[in-house]
Amino acid sequence: MSRFTLCCVIVLLSVMTACTAPTPAPTITTVPTEPPTATPVPPTATALPTNTPVPPTNTPRPTATLLPTETPAPPATLLPTNTPKPAATKAVTPQPTNTKKAVAPVSTGGGVSSQPSTLPTSIDQAFSTAQVVRGLLDQIAGGGGVELCTPLIEKYQSLHNAPTYDMIGQSSELQQAYALYRQAVDILTEKTTAVQACGQGGGVIGGVEIGTIHKIVSKAINALGQAHDWAQRAVRLSHDSSLADAIKRVRVAVVNLLATIESSGRQPCGPFVAEGNLVINAPTYDVSGESATIQNAYALYRHGIDVAMEKAAPLVDMCNKGGGQIAAFDRGVARLKFQEALTLLDQAQAVLSQ
């Protein structure tokens, strides 16, 4: 072993020995307690007060004073529920309950005169009276009372008593008018007894019966209207006729011409020729010195005649040449011409009545 190695081993052993040897405990020397010979010296430092609380730097806010609880508003005074206003002090006379007002009958005059005058007059009276009777029936059906029975019976009875006429030797137009006139009276006679019962026992004619009478009266009115037209056909015009009468009669003729061509099938020539000739031969007038109203009416009258003659004259000529019936022809154009003529004649009547 080298000297260096030996030295290192020795040093190492020395260190190990030193580390393992126990260190002796230090000896405690007791110091004798000296009796107090003098007043103990106060401590040089004044002790701070123990944890003296520091007053709060922020002055605490006073506790919020609670607002008094809101006093609820007193309940609103309720308006009286649907309290009706006091009734007016002025007394009101109540209307009688379900009291029907009397319905004033239509003013009609005296109905049909039982004394013969002329057939056209009696036809016109019967036509007007029958229309009044129908109006009274309508009022009763609508709730009219027994006060309507008296005028109803009077008018109906006057129709029943319409005068008769001797038609021997009269024109065919008047005979046709009379036949229709008497036909209407006979139709009305069927319900005379039922009408006369109105008001008996405090009641009016019943609903079913009044409906039947209404239909019969309407049928009679239709027959009387035709009778009126035929009576107008019997009127003859001359140069002595007034312009008003001429306008009226020519208008009737054009109405009859229009009715003929609007009828289906072949129509007899006789009535058509008679009315057509009346239009063709209508009187003329010198109105040069008359008022503007008369001149205007006359101009319309003549214009209406000219328009009607455009179709009336050829048809009359055809009837005179070809036989007793009007065959098929251009009805559309003829109808328009006759309608135009009627409009002009209506205007002539309106102007003349001003």
C-alpha positions as CSV (number, residue, x, y, z in Angstrom):
1,M,0.0,0.0,0.0
2,S,1.2,3.4,-0.9
3,R,1.6,6.1,1.6
4,F,-1.0,8.2,-0.1
5,T,-3.6,5.5,0.1
6,L,-2.8,4.8,3.7
7,C,-3.2,8.4,4.6
8,C,-6.6,8.5,3.0
9,V,-7.8,5.5,4.9
10,I,-6.7,7.0,8.2
11,V,-8.5,10.3,7.5
12,L,-11.6,8.4,6.6
13,L,-11.6,6.4,9.7
14,S,-11.1,9.5,11.8
15,V,-14.1,11.1,10.3
16,M,-16.2,8.1,10.8
17,T,-15.2,7.9,14.5
18,A,-16.1,11.5,15.1
19,C,-19.5,11.2,13.6
20,T,-20.5,8.2,15.7
21,A,-19.3,9.3,19.1
22,P,-22.1,10.7,21.4
23,T,-22.0,14.3,22.3
24,P,-22.1,14.7,26.1
25,A,-25.2,16.7,27.4
26,P,-24.3,20.2,28.6
27,T,-24.2,20.6,32.4
28,I,-27.0,22.9,33.7
29,T,-25.6,25.4,36.2
30,T,-28.2,26.5,38.7
31,V,-28.2,30.2,39.4
32,P,-29.3,31.0,42.9
33,T,-32.4,33.3,43.1
34,E,-31.6,36.6,44.6
35,P,-34.2,38.1,46.9
36,P,-35.8,41.3,45.6
37,T,-33.8,44.1,47.1
38,A,-35.6,47.0,45.4
39,T,-38.9,48.0,43.6
40,P,-38.9,46.5,40.3
41,V,-38.2,48.9,37.5
42,P,-41.3,49.5,35.5
43,P,-41.0,48.6,31.9
44,T,-39.6,51.2,29.8
45,A,-42.3,50.9,27.1
46,T,-45.9,51.7,27.9
47,A,-48.1,48.9,26.9
48,L,-50.7,49.8,24.3
49,P,-54.3,49.2,25.4
50,T,-55.3,45.8,24.5
51,N,-57.5,45.8,21.4
52,T,-59.3,49.1,22.2
53,P,-61.8,49.1,19.4
54,V,-61.4,52.0,17.0
55,P,-64.7,53.8,16.6
56,P,-66.1,53.4,13.2
57,T,-65.0,56.1,10.8
58,N,-68.3,56.2,9.0
59,T,-71.1,57.3,11.2
60,P,-73.7,54.7,10.5
61,R,-76.8,56.1,8.7
62,P,-79.9,56.1,10.7
63,T,-82.1,53.2,10.0
64,A,-84.4,54.3,7.2
65,T,-87.7,55.3,8.6
66,L,-90.2,53.1,7.0
67,L,-92.9,55.0,5.2
68,P,-96.2,54.2,6.6
69,T,-98.0,51.6,4.7
70,E,-99.9,53.2,1.9
71,T,-103.4,53.9,3.0
72,P,-105.6,52.5,0.3
73,A,-107.7,55.0,-1.5
74,P,-111.2,54.9,-0.4
75,P,-113.2,52.9,-2.8
76,A,-114.8,54.9,-5.6
77,T,-118.4,55.6,-5.2
78,L,-120.1,53.3,-7.6
79,L,-122.6,54.9,-9.9
80,P,-126.1,53.4,-9.5
81,T,-126.4,50.4,-11.8
82,N,-128.6,51.3,-14.7
83,T,-130.6,53.5,-12.6
84,P,-133.3,54.8,-15.1
85,K,-133.8,58.5,-15.3
86,P,-136.9,59.6,-13.6
87,A,-139.8,59.6,-16.0
88,A,-140.8,62.9,-17.4
89,T,-143.4,64.6,-15.4
90,K,-145.4,65.3,-18.5
91,A,-148.0,62.5,-18.7
92,V,-147.8,60.5,-21.9
93,T,-151.0,59.0,-23.1
94,P,-150.3,55.4,-24.1
95,Q,-151.5,54.2,-27.5
96,P,-154.1,51.6,-27.2
97,T,-152.6,48.1,-27.6
98,N,-153.1,46.4,-30.9
99,T,-155.7,49.0,-32.0
100,K,-155.7,49.1,-35.7
101,K,-156.1,52.4,-37.3
102,A,-159.0,52.8,-39.7
103,V,-157.7,52.7,-43.3
104,A,-159.3,55.4,-45.3
105,P,-160.9,53.9,-48.4
106,V,-159.8,55.1,-51.8
107,S,-161.8,58.0,-53.1
108,T,-163.7,56.5,-56.0
109,G,-166.8,58.6,-56.8
110,G,-170.0,56.8,-57.3
111,G,-168.9,53.7,-59.0
112,V,-170.7,52.6,-62.1
113,S,-173.8,54.5,-62.9
114,S,-176.8,52.2,-63.5
115,Q,-178.3,54.6,-65.9
116,P,-177.2,54.0,-69.6
117,S,-175.1,56.8,-71.1
118,T,-172.6,55.5,-73.7
119,L,-170.8,52.2,-73.9
120,P,-167.3,53.8,-73.7
121,T,-168.4,55.7,-70.6
122,S,-169.8,52.7,-68.8
123,I,-166.7,50.7,-69.7
124,D,-164.4,53.3,-68.3
125,Q,-166.5,53.6,-65.1
126,A,-166.4,49.8,-64.7
127,F,-162.7,49.6,-65.3
128,S,-161.9,52.3,-62.6
129,T,-164.4,50.8,-60.1
130,A,-163.0,47.3,-60.5
131,Q,-159.5,48.7,-59.7
132,V,-160.9,50.3,-56.6
133,V,-162.5,47.1,-55.5
134,R,-159.2,45.3,-55.9
135,G,-157.5,48.0,-53.8
136,L,-160.1,47.6,-51.0
137,L,-159.5,43.8,-51.0
138,D,-155.8,44.4,-50.6
139,Q,-156.4,46.6,-47.6
140,I,-158.6,44.0,-45.9
141,A,-156.0,41.3,-46.6
142,G,-153.4,43.6,-45.0
143,G,-155.4,43.8,-41.8
144,G,-158.0,46.4,-42.6
145,G,-161.2,46.2,-40.5
146,V,-164.9,46.1,-41.0
147,E,-165.0,49.8,-41.9
148,L,-163.8,48.8,-45.4
149,C,-166.8,46.5,-46.0
150,T,-169.3,49.3,-46.7
151,P,-167.4,50.9,-49.6
152,L,-166.4,47.5,-50.9
153,I,-170.0,46.3,-51.1
154,E,-171.2,49.6,-52.7
155,K,-168.6,49.5,-55.4
156,Y,-169.0,45.8,-56.1
157,Q,-172.8,46.2,-56.3
158,S,-172.5,49.0,-58.8
159,L,-170.5,46.7,-61.0
160,H,-173.1,44.0,-60.7
161,N,-175.8,46.6,-61.7
162,A,-173.8,48.0,-64.7
163,P,-176.2,49.1,-67.5
164,T,-176.9,47.1,-70.6
165,Y,-177.0,48.4,-74.2
166,D,-178.7,47.4,-77.5
167,M,-175.8,46.9,-79.9
168,I,-177.9,46.0,-83.0
169,G,-176.5,47.9,-86.0
170,Q,-173.3,49.0,-84.2
171,S,-169.8,48.6,-85.5
172,S,-168.0,45.4,-85.1
173,E,-165.5,47.2,-82.8
174,L,-168.3,48.3,-80.4
175,Q,-169.9,44.9,-80.4
176,Q,-166.6,43.3,-79.4
177,A,-166.2,46.0,-76.7
178,Y,-169.6,45.3,-75.4
179,A,-169.1,41.5,-75.3
180,L,-166.0,42.0,-73.1
181,Y,-167.7,44.5,-70.9
182,R,-170.6,42.1,-70.1
183,Q,-168.1,39.2,-69.7
184,A,-166.4,41.2,-66.9
185,V,-169.7,41.9,-65.2
186,D,-170.7,38.2,-65.3
187,I,-167.3,37.2,-63.8
188,L,-167.9,39.5,-60.9
189,T,-171.4,38.3,-60.3
190,E,-170.0,34.9,-59.2
191,K,-168.8,36.3,-55.9
192,T,-171.5,38.9,-55.2
193,T,-172.9,37.0,-52.2
194,A,-169.5,36.5,-50.6
195,V,-168.7,40.2,-50.9
196,Q,-172.1,41.2,-49.4
197,A,-171.3,39.0,-46.4
198,C,-168.4,41.3,-45.4
199,G,-169.0,42.9,-42.0
200,Q,-171.8,40.6,-41.0
201,G,-171.1,39.2,-37.5
202,G,-168.4,41.8,-36.9
203,G,-165.8,40.2,-39.2
204,V,-164.3,40.7,-42.6
205,I,-163.9,38.3,-45.5
206,G,-161.7,35.4,-44.6
207,G,-158.2,34.9,-46.0
208,V,-159.0,32.1,-48.4
209,E,-162.2,33.7,-49.7
210,I,-160.6,37.1,-50.2
211,G,-157.9,35.5,-52.3
212,T,-160.4,33.9,-54.6
213,I,-162.4,37.2,-54.9
214,H,-159.1,39.0,-55.7
215,K,-158.4,36.7,-58.6
216,I,-161.9,37.1,-60.0
217,V,-161.7,40.9,-59.8
218,S,-158.3,40.9,-61.6
219,K,-159.7,38.7,-64.3
220,A,-162.6,41.2,-64.8
221,I,-160.2,44.1,-64.9
222,N,-158.3,42.4,-67.7
223,A,-161.5,41.9,-69.7
224,L,-162.5,45.5,-69.2
225,G,-159.1,46.7,-70.4
226,Q,-159.7,44.9,-73.6
227,A,-163.2,46.3,-73.9
228,H,-161.7,49.8,-73.5
229,D,-159.3,49.1,-76.4
230,W,-162.1,47.9,-78.7
231,A,-164.2,50.9,-77.8
232,Q,-161.4,53.2,-78.8
233,R,-161.1,51.4,-82.1
234,A,-164.7,52.4,-82.8
235,V,-163.7,56.1,-82.7
236,R,-163.5,57.6,-86.2
237,L,-161.3,60.5,-87.0
238,S,-162.1,63.4,-89.3
239,H,-160.7,66.8,-90.1
240,D,-163.1,68.2,-87.5
241,S,-161.4,66.1,-84.7
242,S,-159.2,68.0,-82.3
243,L,-155.4,67.4,-82.4
244,A,-155.7,65.8,-78.9
245,D,-158.3,63.3,-80.1
246,A,-156.3,62.5,-83.2
247,I,-153.1,61.8,-81.2
248,K,-155.0,59.6,-78.8
249,R,-156.8,57.6,-81.5
250,V,-153.7,57.1,-83.7
251,R,-151.8,55.9,-80.6
252,V,-154.6,53.3,-80.0
253,A,-154.3,52.2,-83.6
254,V,-150.5,51.7,-83.4
255,V,-150.9,49.7,-80.1
256,N,-153.3,47.4,-82.0
257,L,-150.9,47.0,-84.9
258,L,-148.1,46.1,-82.5
259,A,-150.3,43.6,-80.7
260,T,-151.1,41.9,-84.1
261,I,-147.5,41.4,-85.2
262,E,-146.5,40.2,-81.7
263,S,-149.2,37.5,-81.8
264,S,-148.1,34.1,-82.8
265,G,-149.4,32.4,-86.0
266,R,-151.3,33.9,-88.9
267,Q,-153.5,36.9,-87.9
268,P,-156.7,38.0,-89.6
269,C,-156.3,40.9,-91.9
270,G,-159.6,42.6,-91.1
271,P,-158.7,44.3,-87.8
272,F,-155.1,45.1,-89.0
273,V,-156.3,46.7,-92.2
274,A,-158.9,48.9,-90.3
275,E,-156.3,50.2,-87.9
276,G,-153.6,50.5,-90.5
277,N,-155.9,52.6,-92.7
278,L,-156.7,54.9,-89.8
279,V,-153.0,55.6,-89.4
280,I,-152.5,56.1,-93.1
281,N,-155.5,58.5,-93.3
282,A,-154.9,60.3,-90.0
283,P,-156.0,64.0,-90.3
284,T,-153.5,66.8,-90.9
285,Y,-153.7,70.3,-89.4
286,D,-152.5,73.8,-90.2
287,V,-150.7,74.9,-87.0
288,S,-148.6,77.7,-88.5
289,G,-150.5,80.3,-86.4
290,E,-150.6,78.2,-83.2
291,S,-148.4,78.3,-80.2
292,A,-145.0,76.6,-80.0
293,T,-146.4,73.9,-77.8
294,I,-149.1,72.9,-80.3
295,Q,-146.6,73.1,-83.2
296,N,-144.2,70.8,-81.3
297,A,-146.9,68.3,-80.4
298,Y,-148.1,68.3,-84.0
299,A,-144.6,67.7,-85.3
300,L,-144.2,64.7,-83.0
301,Y,-147.7,63.4,-84.1
302,R,-146.8,63.5,-87.8
303,H,-143.3,61.9,-87.1
304,G,-145.0,59.0,-85.3
305,I,-147.4,58.5,-88.2
306,D,-144.6,58.5,-90.7
307,V,-142.6,55.9,-88.7
308,A,-145.6,53.6,-88.3
309,M,-146.5,53.8,-92.0
310,E,-143.2,52.4,-93.0
311,K,-144.5,49.0,-92.0
312,A,-148.2,49.5,-91.8
313,A,-148.7,50.6,-95.4
314,P,-147.0,47.5,-97.0
315,L,-148.8,45.1,-94.7
316,V,-152.2,46.7,-95.5
317,D,-151.4,46.5,-99.2
318,M,-150.4,42.8,-98.8
319,C,-153.7,42.0,-97.0
320,N,-155.7,43.8,-99.7
321,K,-154.0,41.8,-102.4
322,G,-153.5,38.5,-100.9
323,G,-156.3,37.2,-98.7
324,G,-157.7,37.3,-95.2
325,Q,-154.6,36.6,-93.1
326,I,-151.2,38.2,-92.4
327,A,-148.6,35.6,-93.1
328,A,-145.1,35.5,-91.8
329,F,-143.1,38.7,-92.4
330,D,-140.2,40.6,-90.9
331,R,-141.8,40.9,-87.4
332,G,-138.6,42.2,-85.8
333,V,-138.3,45.3,-87.9
334,A,-142.0,46.0,-87.8
335,R,-142.0,45.7,-84.0
336,L,-139.2,48.2,-83.7
337,K,-141.0,50.7,-86.0
338,F,-144.3,50.5,-84.2
339,Q,-142.5,50.8,-80.8
340,E,-140.7,53.9,-82.1
341,A,-144.0,55.4,-83.3
342,L,-145.6,54.8,-79.9
343,T,-142.7,56.7,-78.2
344,L,-143.2,59.7,-80.5
345,L,-147.0,59.7,-79.9
346,D,-146.5,59.5,-76.2
347,Q,-144.2,62.5,-76.4
348,A,-146.8,64.4,-78.5
349,Q,-149.4,63.8,-75.8
350,A,-147.0,64.9,-73.0
351,V,-146.1,68.1,-74.9
352,L,-149.8,68.9,-75.6
353,S,-150.7,68.5,-71.9
354,Q,-148.2,71.1,-70.7
